[in-house]
């Protein structure tokens, strides 16, 4: 994940965004397939990127990467000297003390917003562990970290327990690359880019040590932290060379075979967590149980399970005075994603004190008010052709007995016209149409392949939801 400097929501063709995933492999384990189906019904989840980097209010991890990209730029008093910067960055561990950490507050906000699952960054590329790993002392529970004396210092455990207690599915984000590990970025050589900085064929013992380190950390997460539903693996450049897709620009720069042995990892993980969903993101094949387009929304349904992961602000990590998307934008993004059959994983970055920006709570509260009225058209739904026409998006219930037409407003307050035309949406005789939040049955007629709904002024002025009005068509 990286900072989005000049952010723009893109709705692009499925081929343009997801062409690299045409090799999607359906899992052979029937329980995994069943759990994917259950996960697809959840629709709306919470993502959290959190680490020592929040103290500086900078992009997560990427300023350590010696690549000249917009999201890797170093800033601050140590930025002129790379080695000095790395030392200062890693010394953030010695002042990290998020004393306001109270995951129950996050759970309540997420639950009221209508979220159903949660993914937490247990370790990002910088290697700092937000759990009590036994494999390294670069962790929040190390005695040199001030927060280690707090009874809730093992924040991954606290977060998983709090969300699981309220019925959420929980997932562990874990970075396969680890830029703090001497077995990934060997200090004998300077790092050149995001990849391992030595020839793994020339130094196989060192690479094996890193593979074992990774295996052991994941084993801790799946064996010591209760029920885990999703293992969400990032850092797709750590992969076998045979899996490269050279049509994807960033993959062309990978020249070293960084096979982490996903077969060994997955077999171990599922021995502790039966039916575990594994997301080896961007590595198409049997270990990418669903795909994770980042900051993008396709304009048509996809033939495989997918989830758009997107920031509420401009950054994945906490940045002071971040530019948060409006509640209207967030609700409408949820509608667009779900209309294409996807899930929406919305990221919020906790701050150095252990809490969210108040704006994040406000946005989730607004989304929750809308979901309380209109959620039945979101959860357990599937796409309905033609998926969208103009400003109207469609879903249907899994049994096909109800259809939903989402009328997206240009303003926060919805102003419905006297007639709403659902283009190329057929409605059978005897069907009932109403607005969610209203018991008034609306008059409608068929005009060719279209359904024309009459909306009386008395109904339009009493709309109980903002941003998007939702028509329900109950089939006879």
C-alpha positions in Angstrom: 0.0 0.0 0.0 1.2 3.5 -0.7 0.3 7.2 -0.3 -1.9 8.5 -3.1 -0.5 11.9 -3.8 -3.0 13.1 -6.4 -6.0 10.9 -5.7 -8.7 10.3 -8.2 -11.4 7.6 -8.1 -11.2 5.6 -11.3 -13.9 3.5 -12.7 -12.2 1.6 -15.5 -12.8 -1.4 -17.7 -12.4 -4.7 -16.0 -9.9 -5.8 -18.7 -7.7 -2.7 -18.1 -7.5 -3.2 -14.3 -7.8 -6.9 -13.8 -6.3 -8.5 -16.9 -3.5 -9.9 -14.8 -6.0 -12.0 -12.9 -7.4 -14.0 -15.8 -5.6 -17.0 -14.4 -7.8 -17.1 -11.2 -7.9 -20.6 -9.8 -10.9 -21.7 -7.8 -9.8 -23.4 -4.5 -10.0 -27.2 -4.5 -11.1 -27.2 -0.8 -14.9 -27.1 -0.7 -14.8 -25.4 2.8 -12.6 -22.6 1.4 -15.1 -22.1 -1.5 -17.9 -22.0 0.9 -16.1 -19.4 3.0 -15.5 -17.3 0.0 -19.2 -17.3 -0.8 -20.0 -16.3 2.8 -17.3 -13.5 2.6 -18.8 -12.2 -0.6 -22.2 -11.7 1.2 -20.5 -9.4 3.9 -19.9 -6.7 1.3 -18.4 -4.0 3.6 -15.2 -4.3 5.7 -12.7 -2.2 7.7 -9.0 -2.0 6.9 -6.4 -0.5 9.3 -2.8 0.5 8.5 -1.0 1.3 11.8 2.6 1.3 12.9 5.4 3.5 14.2 5.2 5.5 11.0 2.0 7.2 12.3 4.2 9.2 14.7 5.7 11.1 11.8 2.4 11.2 9.9 4.0 9.8 6.8 3.4 7.1 4.2 3.7 3.6 5.7 7.1 2.0 5.2 7.7 3.2 1.7 10.1 6.1 2.6 12.6 3.3 3.5 12.5 2.1 -0.1 15.4 3.4 -2.3 13.2 3.9 -5.3 12.5 7.3 -6.8 8.7 7.4 -6.8 6.3 9.9 -5.5 5.3 7.7 -2.6 8.9 6.9 -1.5 10.1 10.4 -0.9 11.8 11.1 2.5 10.9 14.2 4.4 12.0 15.8 7.7 15.3 16.6 9.4 16.9 13.2 8.5 15.8 13.1 4.9 19.1 14.1 3.3 21.0 11.0 4.4 19.5 7.6 3.7 21.3 5.7 6.5 20.6 8.4 9.1 16.9 8.4 8.0 16.7 4.6 8.4 18.2 4.8 11.9 15.8 7.6 12.9 12.8 5.7 11.4 13.6 2.5 13.3 14.2 4.4 16.5 10.5 5.4 16.4 10.0 2.1 18.2 11.5 3.7 21.3 8.8 6.4 21.6 5.8 4.6 20.2 3.1 4.8 23.0 -0.5 4.9 21.7 -2.1 5.4 25.1 -5.6 6.1 23.7 -5.8 2.6 22.2 -9.3 1.3 22.8 -10.4 -1.1 20.1 -13.9 -1.4 21.4 -14.4 2.2 20.2 -13.4 1.1 16.7 -15.6 -1.9 16.9 -18.7 0.1 17.8 -18.1 2.7 15.1 -17.5 -0.1 12.4 -20.6 -2.0 13.6 -22.8 1.0 13.4 -21.5 1.8 9.9 -22.7 -1.6 8.8 -19.2 -3.2 8.4 -19.0 -7.0 8.7 -15.3 -7.8 8.6 -11.9 -6.3 9.5 -8.4 -6.6 8.2 -5.5 -5.3 10.4 -1.9 -4.8 9.5 0.0 -7.1 11.8 3.3 -6.2 10.0 4.0 -3.9 7.0 7.0 -3.8 4.7 9.1 -2.0 7.3 9.1 -5.1 9.5 7.7 -3.6 12.7 5.4 -6.1 14.2 2.1 -5.1 15.8 1.9 -8.5 17.6 4.0 -10.3 20.1 6.2 -12.3 17.8 9.0 -14.4 19.1 11.0 -14.1 15.9 12.3 -10.5 16.4 12.5 -7.7 19.0 11.3 -5.1 16.4 7.8 -5.2 17.8 5.3 -3.2 19.9 5.7 -5.6 22.8 9.5 -5.3 23.1 10.6 -3.9 26.5 12.2 -0.9 24.7 8.9 0.1 23.3 7.1 2.3 25.9 3.7 0.8 25.1 5.0 -2.7 26.1 4.2 -2.0 29.7 0.5 -1.5 28.8 -1.6 -4.6 29.5 -3.1 -4.2 26.0 0.3 -4.0 24.3 -0.3 -7.0 22.0 -2.6 -4.9 19.9 -3.3 -7.5 17.3 -4.7 -9.8 19.9 -6.7 -7.0 21.4 -8.1 -5.9 18.1 -9.0 -9.5 16.9 -10.7 -10.3 20.2 -12.7 -7.1 20.3 -14.0 -7.4 16.7 -14.5 -11.1 16.9 -16.6 -10.7 20.1 -19.1 -8.5 18.1 -19.5 -11.0 15.3 -16.9 -9.7 12.8 -14.8 -11.9 10.6 -11.2 -11.0 11.2 -8.2 -11.0 8.9 -4.5 -10.6 9.4 -2.6 -8.4 6.9 1.0 -9.6 6.7 3.8 -8.3 4.5 5.9 -11.0 2.8 8.9 -8.7 2.3 10.5 -7.5 5.5 12.9 -4.6 5.1 14.1 -4.8 8.7 15.2 -8.4 8.4 18.9 -9.1 7.8 17.8 -12.1 5.8 15.8 -9.9 3.3 17.8 -6.7 3.2 21.2 -8.2 4.1 23.4 -5.3 5.6 26.4 -6.6 3.6 24.8 -5.0 0.5 22.8 -1.7 0.3 19.2 -2.1 -0.7 18.7 -1.3 -4.4 14.9 -1.3 -4.6 11.9 -3.0 -2.9 13.3 -6.5 -3.6 15.6 -8.8 -1.7 19.1 -7.3 -2.1 21.2 -10.4 -2.7 21.2 -13.3 -5.1 19.1 -16.0 -3.5 20.7 -18.7 -5.6 24.1 -17.6 -4.5 23.1 -17.4 -0.9 20.4 -20.1 -0.5 21.0 -20.5 3.3 20.1 -16.9 3.9 17.0 -17.1 1.8 16.0 -20.3 3.6 16.4 -18.4 6.9 14.0 -15.7 5.6 11.5 -18.3 4.5 11.6 -19.9 7.9 11.3 -16.5 9.6 8.2 -15.7 7.5 6.7 -19.2 8.1 7.2 -18.9 11.8 5.6 -15.5 12.1 2.6 -16.6 10.1 2.4 -19.7 12.3 2.2 -17.5 15.4 -0.7 -15.5 13.9 -2.8 -18.5 12.9 -2.1 -20.5 16.0 -2.0 -18.0 18.9 -4.7 -15.4 18.1 -8.0 -17.3 18.0 -10.2 -17.7 15.0 -8.7 -16.0 11.9 -10.8 -15.9 8.8 -8.5 -14.3 6.3 -4.7 -14.2 5.8 -4.2 -11.1 3.6 -0.6 -11.2 2.2 0.9 -8.1 0.7 4.2 -7.5 -1.2 3.5 -9.3 -4.4 7.1 -9.0 -5.6 7.9 -11.8 -3.3 6.9 -14.5 -5.6 8.2 -17.2 -8.0 9.5 -15.8 -11.2 7.2 -18.2 -13.1 4.2 -16.3 -11.8 5.2 -13.0 -13.3 2.8 -11.2 -15.6 5.0 -9.0 -17.8 1.9 -7.1 -19.0 1.8 -5.5 -15.6 4.4 -2.7 -15.5 5.6 -3.0 -11.9 6.2 -6.8 -12.3 8.6 -6.2 -15.1 11.2 -5.0 -12.6 11.3 -8.3 -10.7 14.4 -10.3 -11.7 15.0 -12.4 -8.7 13.1 -15.6 -7.9 11.6 -14.9 -4.4 9.7 -18.1 -3.9 8.5 -17.9 -0.3 7.0 -21.5 -0.5 3.3 -20.7 -0.3 2.4 -24.3 -0.4 4.2 -24.9 2.9 2.7 -21.8 4.4 -0.9 -22.5 3.3 -0.9 -26.1 4.5 0.4 -25.0 7.9 -2.0 -22.1 8.2 -5.0 -24.2 7.3 -4.0 -27.0 9.7 -4.7 -24.4 12.4 -7.5 -22.4 10.7 -9.7 -24.8 8.7 -11.2 -23.2 5.6 -8.9 -20.1 5.9 -9.1 -17.6 3.0 -5.6 -16.8 1.8 -5.1 -13.7 -0.3 -1.6 -13.8 -1.9 -2.4 -10.6 -3.6 -1.4 -10.0 -7.3 0.0 -13.6 -7.5 -2.6 -15.3 -9.6 -3.1 -18.9 -8.7 -4.3 -21.2 -6.0 -3.2 -19.0 -3.1 -5.1 -15.9 -4.3 -8.6 -16.9 -3.1 -9.9 -13.4 -4.0 -8.4 -10.4 -5.8 -7.8 -7.0 -4.3 -7.9 -4.1 -6.8 -6.4 -1.0 -5.0 -8.2 2.3 -5.2 -10.1 1.2 -8.3 -13.6 0.1 -9.2 -14.4 -1.9 -12.4 -17.3 -0.9 -14.6 -18.7 -4.4 -14.9 -18.8 -7.5 -12.8 -15.8 -9.8 -12.7 -15.8 -13.6 -13.1 -14.0 -14.2 -9.8 -14.3 -13.0 -6.2 -12.9 -9.6 -5.6 -12.6 -6.7 -3.1 -11.8 -3.0 -3.7 -9.4 -1.8 -1.0 -9.5 2.0 -0.7 -8.5 4.7 1.6 -11.0 6.9 3.4 -8.5 9.8 3.1 -5.6 10.2 0.7 -3.2 8.0 2.6 -3.3 4.4 3.9 -1.5 5.5 7.1 -2.3 8.4 9.4 -1.5 11.8 8.1 -2.5 14.9 10.0 -5.3 16.9 8.4 -5.8 14.2 5.7 -8.3 14.9 3.0 -11.2 12.5 3.8 -13.7 11.6 1.2 -17.2 12.9 1.9 -19.9 10.6 3.3 -21.8 11.0 0.0 -18.7 9.8 -2.0 -18.2 6.8 0.4 -21.8 5.6 0.2 -21.9 5.9 -3.5 -18.6 4.0 -3.8 -20.1 1.2 -1.8 -23.1 1.1 -4.1 -20.9 1.1 -7.3 -18.6 -1.7 -6.0 -21.5 -3.9 -4.8 -23.4 -3.4 -8.0 -20.4 -5.1 -9.7 -20.4 -8.0 -7.3 -17.4 -6.8 -5.2 -16.7 -6.1 -1.5 -15.6 -2.7 -0.2 -12.6 -2.7 2.2 -12.4 0.8 3.5 -9.1 1.9 5.2 -8.7 4.1 8.2 -5.2 4.8 9.7 -5.0 5.2 13.5 -2.9 8.0 14.8 0.2 7.8 17.1 -2.1 8.2 20.1 -4.0 5.0 19.2 -7.2 6.6 18.0 -8.8 7.7 14.7 -9.3 11.2 13.5 -12.7 12.4 14.6 -13.6 12.9 10.9 -13.4 9.1 10.4 -16.0 8.5 13.1 -18.2 11.1 11.6 -18.0 9.4 8.1 -18.8 6.0 9.5 -21.8 7.4 11.5 -23.2 8.9 8.3 -22.7 5.6 6.4 -24.4 3.7 9.2 -27.5 5.9 9.0 -27.8 5.2 5.3 -27.1 1.5 5.7 -29.7 1.2 8.4 -32.4 2.1 5.9 -30.9 0.6 2.7 -28.6 -2.2 3.7 -30.9 -4.9 2.4 -30.0 -4.0 -1.1 -26.3 -4.3 -0.2 -25.8 -7.4 1.9 -26.2 -10.9 0.4 -26.8 -9.3 -3.0 -25.5 -10.1 -6.5 -25.2 -8.0 -9.7 -28.2 -7.3 -11.9 -27.8 -6.5 -15.6 -27.4 -3.9 -16.9 -25.5 -3.1 -13.6 -25.9 0.7 -14.1 -27.5 3.2 -16.5 -26.7 6.9 -16.0 -26.9 7.5 -12.3 -28.8 4.4 -11.4 -27.1 1.2 -10.2 -28.6 -2.2 -9.6 -28.4 -5.3 -7.4 -30.7 -8.2 -6.7 -31.2 -10.6 -3.9 -29.5 -14.0 -4.2 -32.9 -15.7 -4.8 -33.8 -13.1 -7.4 -37.1 -12.3 -5.8 -36.2 -8.6 -5.1 -34.4 -6.1 -7.3 -32.9 -2.9 -6.1 -32.3 0.3 -8.1 -29.9 2.8 -6.4 -30.6 6.4 -7.5 -27.3 8.3 -6.9 -27.7 12.0 -6.2 -25.4 14.8 -7.2 -26.1 16.5 -4.0 -26.1 15.2 -0.4 -29.9 15.5 -0.3 -31.7 13.3 -2.8 -34.2 15.1 -5.1 -36.2 12.6 -7.1 -37.9 13.6 -10.3 -41.6 12.8 -10.8 -40.6 9.8 -13.0 -37.6 7.6 -12.7 -36.8 5.3 -15.6 -35.0 2.1 -15.0 -33.6 1.4 -18.5 -33.4 -2.2 -19.7 -34.8 -3.5 -16.4 -37.9 -5.6 -16.9 -40.5 -5.8 -14.2 -43.1 -8.7 -14.1 -46.8 -8.1 -13.8 -47.9 -7.8 -10.2 -44.6 -6.7 -8.8 -44.6 -4.1 -6.0 -42.2 -1.1 -6.1 -41.4 1.1 -3.1 -38.6 3.2 -1.7 -36.6 1.7 1.1 -37.6 3.5 4.3 -41.1 4.1 3.0 -44.2 1.8 3.0 -45.9 3.6 0.1 -46.4 1.4 -3.0 -45.4 3.3 -6.1 -47.2 3.2 -9.4 -45.1 2.0 -12.3 -45.5 0.9 -15.9 -43.6 -0.9 -18.6 -42.3 1.0 -21.6 -40.6 -1.4 -23.9 -37.6 -2.9 -22.0 -37.8 -0.1 -19.4 -39.6 0.3 -16.1 -41.1 3.8 -15.5 -41.7 4.6 -11.8 -44.0 7.5 -10.7 -42.8 9.2 -7.6 -45.4 11.5 -6.0 -44.2 14.7 -4.5 -45.5 13.6 -1.1 -43.2 10.6 -1.2 -40.2 12.4 -2.6 -40.3 15.1 0.1 -40.3 12.5 2.9 -37.1 10.6 1.8 -35.5 9.2 4.9 -32.0 8.7 3.5 -29.3 10.9 1.9 -26.8 10.4 -0.9 -28.7 7.5 -2.6 -32.3 6.6 -2.8 -33.1 2.9 -3.2 -36.1 1.5 -5.0 -37.1 -2.1 -4.1 -38.9 -4.2 -6.7 -40.6 -7.2 -5.1 -41.3 -9.8 -7.8 -44.6 -11.6 -7.8 
